[in-house]
């Protein structure tokens, strides 16, 4: 932008020096118009250069890697707008974990809990406490581990049974399981793969552990 502005200023200076037949006022306004036009075009170009990569990245994420990813939560019915907003927060907070390498890097590890119609479970033990935080699920659930193409399908929250049962998501849709055999209150949120049985249902018929 600076080079374009400098060019405009040189052009303006040259106009004032060489074109003696035009009055001072006319020359001033012509130069001002030229300068404004160049400034506007250059700013527009810079704005496009800043925003374009983000748009491209989001399009690749939603349309190439997983065509239905951006529509998963909108496919669920019977949820309040607050609950939907909370589920969107869970998605946003775990988007980087669609790449399993990022999950492992951040402390999630395979706990070898592989359940049909549920998935492969990766847990971050450092997150386990008595606090329910939508942004920090204690467990990530993947499908396709055996084929070498792990797909993040759900997040799971785990609160020790020694703590009060968490309120969890807004509303009464999320039913926490305390009889799984593990010492936790547990609830799944299928925010990355649509579950026809409900976003908080324990199992998902479309997950086959491949």
C-alpha positions as CSV (number, residue, x, y, z in Angstrom):
1,X,0.0,0.0,0.0
2,X,2.8,2.4,0.9
3,X,4.4,2.0,-2.6
4,X,1.0,2.8,-4.2
5,X,0.5,5.9,-2.0
6,X,4.1,7.1,-2.8
7,X,3.4,6.7,-6.5
8,X,0.2,8.7,-6.1
9,X,2.1,11.5,-4.3
10,X,4.7,11.6,-7.1
11,X,2.0,11.7,-9.7
12,X,0.3,14.5,-7.8
13,X,3.6,16.5,-7.5
14,X,4.3,16.0,-11.2
15,X,0.8,17.3,-12.0
16,X,1.3,20.5,-10.0
17,X,4.7,21.2,-11.7
18,X,4.0,20.4,-15.3
19,X,0.4,21.3,-16.0
20,X,0.4,25.1,-15.7
21,X,-2.6,25.5,-17.9
22,X,-5.0,24.0,-15.2
23,X,-6.0,26.2,-12.3
24,X,-4.7,25.4,-8.8
25,X,-8.1,24.3,-7.6
26,X,-8.7,21.9,-10.5
27,X,-5.3,20.4,-10.1
28,X,-5.8,19.9,-6.4
29,X,-9.2,18.1,-6.9
30,X,-7.9,15.9,-9.7
31,X,-4.9,14.8,-7.6
32,X,-7.2,14.2,-4.6
33,X,-9.5,12.0,-6.7
34,X,-6.6,9.9,-8.0
35,X,-5.1,9.5,-4.6
36,X,-8.4,8.4,-3.1
37,X,-9.0,5.9,-5.8
38,X,-5.6,4.3,-5.4
39,X,-5.9,4.2,-1.6
40,X,-9.4,2.5,-1.8
41,X,-8.2,-0.1,-4.2
42,X,-5.1,-1.0,-2.3
43,X,-7.0,-1.2,1.0
44,X,-9.5,-3.5,-0.6
45,X,-6.7,-5.7,-1.9
46,X,-5.1,-6.0,1.6
47,X,-8.5,-6.8,3.2
48,X,-9.0,-9.6,0.7
49,X,-5.6,-11.0,1.3
50,X,-6.2,-11.1,5.0
51,X,-9.6,-12.8,4.9
52,X,-9.3,-15.2,2.0
53,X,-7.0,-17.8,3.7
54,X,-9.5,-18.2,6.6
55,X,-12.4,-18.7,4.3
56,X,-10.5,-21.2,2.2
57,X,-9.5,-23.2,5.3
58,X,-13.0,-23.3,6.7
59,X,-14.4,-24.5,3.3
60,X,-11.8,-27.3,3.2
61,X,-12.6,-28.3,6.8
62,X,-16.4,-28.5,6.2
63,X,-16.7,-29.6,2.6
64,X,-13.6,-31.7,1.8
65,X,-12.7,-33.6,5.0
66,X,-16.2,-34.2,6.2
67,X,-19.0,-33.0,4.0
68,X,-21.7,-33.2,6.8
69,X,-19.5,-31.8,9.6
70,X,-21.0,-28.3,9.5
71,X,-24.6,-29.6,9.6
72,X,-24.3,-32.2,12.4
73,X,-25.7,-30.1,15.2
74,X,-28.4,-28.5,13.1
75,X,-29.8,-32.0,12.3
76,X,-30.8,-32.6,16.0
77,X,-34.3,-31.6,17.0
78,X,-35.9,-30.8,20.3
79,X,-32.9,-28.9,21.7
80,X,-33.0,-25.4,23.1
81,X,-31.1,-22.7,21.4
82,X,-28.9,-22.5,24.5
83,X,-28.0,-26.2,24.3
84,X,-27.3,-25.9,20.6
85,X,-25.0,-23.0,21.4
86,X,-23.2,-25.1,24.0
87,X,-22.8,-28.0,21.6
88,X,-21.3,-25.5,19.1
89,X,-18.8,-24.5,21.8
90,X,-17.8,-28.2,22.2
91,X,-17.2,-28.5,18.5
92,X,-15.2,-25.3,18.3
93,X,-13.0,-26.3,21.2
94,X,-12.2,-29.8,19.8
95,X,-11.9,-29.0,16.1
96,X,-8.1,-29.4,16.2
97,X,-8.6,-32.9,17.5
98,X,-10.0,-34.1,14.3
99,X,-6.4,-34.7,13.7
100,X,-5.6,-37.5,16.3
101,X,-1.9,-36.3,16.4
102,X,-3.0,-33.0,17.9
103,X,-5.1,-34.9,20.6
104,X,-2.1,-37.0,21.6
105,X,0.2,-34.0,21.6
106,X,-2.2,-32.3,24.1
107,X,-2.3,-35.2,26.5
108,X,-5.0,-37.6,25.2
109,X,-4.1,-41.2,25.1
110,X,-5.7,-44.4,24.1
111,X,-7.3,-46.1,27.1
112,X,-8.2,-49.2,25.1
113,X,-11.9,-48.8,25.7
114,X,-13.2,-49.9,22.3
115,X,-17.0,-50.3,22.3
116,X,-19.1,-51.2,19.3
117,X,-21.5,-48.4,18.2
118,X,-19.5,-46.1,20.3
119,X,-15.9,-45.9,19.3
120,X,-12.3,-45.8,20.5
121,X,-11.7,-43.7,23.6
122,X,-8.8,-41.4,24.2
123,X,-8.6,-39.8,27.7
124,X,-6.8,-36.8,29.1
125,X,-6.4,-37.7,32.8
126,X,-5.1,-34.2,33.6
127,X,-8.6,-32.9,32.9
128,X,-10.4,-35.2,35.3
129,X,-11.8,-33.3,38.3
130,X,-15.1,-32.3,39.7
131,X,-15.7,-29.6,37.1
132,X,-17.8,-29.8,34.0
133,X,-16.3,-27.6,31.3
134,X,-17.8,-27.8,27.8
135,X,-14.5,-26.6,26.3
136,X,-12.4,-29.4,27.9
137,X,-13.9,-32.9,27.4
138,X,-12.0,-35.5,29.4
139,X,-12.5,-38.1,26.6
140,X,-12.4,-37.9,22.8
141,X,-14.2,-40.7,20.9
142,X,-12.9,-41.8,17.5
143,X,-14.0,-44.3,14.8
144,X,-11.9,-45.9,12.1
145,X,-8.8,-46.4,14.2
146,X,-8.2,-49.9,12.8
147,X,-8.2,-48.7,9.2
148,X,-5.6,-46.0,10.0
149,X,-8.1,-43.3,9.3
150,X,-9.3,-42.1,12.7
151,X,-12.4,-39.9,12.6
152,X,-13.4,-37.8,15.6
153,X,-17.1,-38.6,16.2
154,X,-17.9,-37.5,19.7
155,X,-16.7,-35.9,22.9
156,X,-17.3,-37.4,26.3
157,X,-17.3,-35.8,29.7
158,X,-16.2,-37.7,32.8
159,X,-16.7,-36.5,36.4
160,X,-15.6,-38.7,39.3
161,X,-18.4,-40.4,41.2
162,X,-17.0,-39.0,44.4
163,X,-18.1,-35.6,43.2
164,X,-21.7,-34.3,43.0
165,X,-23.3,-35.2,39.7
166,X,-22.7,-32.4,37.3
167,X,-25.6,-30.3,35.8
168,X,-23.9,-30.6,32.4
169,X,-25.6,-29.1,29.4
170,X,-28.6,-26.8,29.7
171,X,-31.8,-28.7,29.9
172,X,-32.6,-32.3,30.7
173,X,-31.5,-34.0,27.5
174,X,-28.0,-35.0,28.7
175,X,-28.6,-38.0,31.0
176,X,-25.4,-38.9,32.8
177,X,-24.5,-42.5,33.2
178,X,-23.2,-43.6,36.6
179,X,-23.4,-47.4,36.1
180,X,-20.9,-47.9,33.3
181,X,-18.4,-49.8,35.5
182,X,-16.0,-46.9,35.5
183,X,-15.8,-44.6,38.5
184,X,-17.2,-41.6,36.6
185,X,-20.4,-39.9,35.7
186,X,-20.3,-40.0,31.9
187,X,-22.1,-38.4,29.0
188,X,-21.4,-38.4,25.3
189,X,-22.1,-35.5,23.0
190,X,-22.1,-36.6,19.3
191,X,-21.0,-33.2,17.9
192,X,-18.9,-34.6,15.1
193,X,-21.0,-37.4,13.7
194,X,-24.8,-37.3,13.6
195,X,-26.5,-39.8,15.9
196,X,-30.0,-40.7,14.8
197,X,-30.7,-41.8,18.4
198,X,-29.9,-38.4,19.8
199,X,-26.9,-36.1,20.4
200,X,-26.5,-37.4,24.0
201,X,-27.4,-41.0,23.5
202,X,-24.9,-43.5,24.8
203,X,-24.4,-45.4,21.5
204,X,-24.5,-44.5,17.8
205,X,-25.7,-47.1,15.3
206,X,-23.5,-45.5,12.5
207,X,-20.3,-46.2,14.4
208,X,-18.9,-49.7,13.7
209,X,-15.4,-49.5,15.1
210,X,-13.7,-50.1,11.7
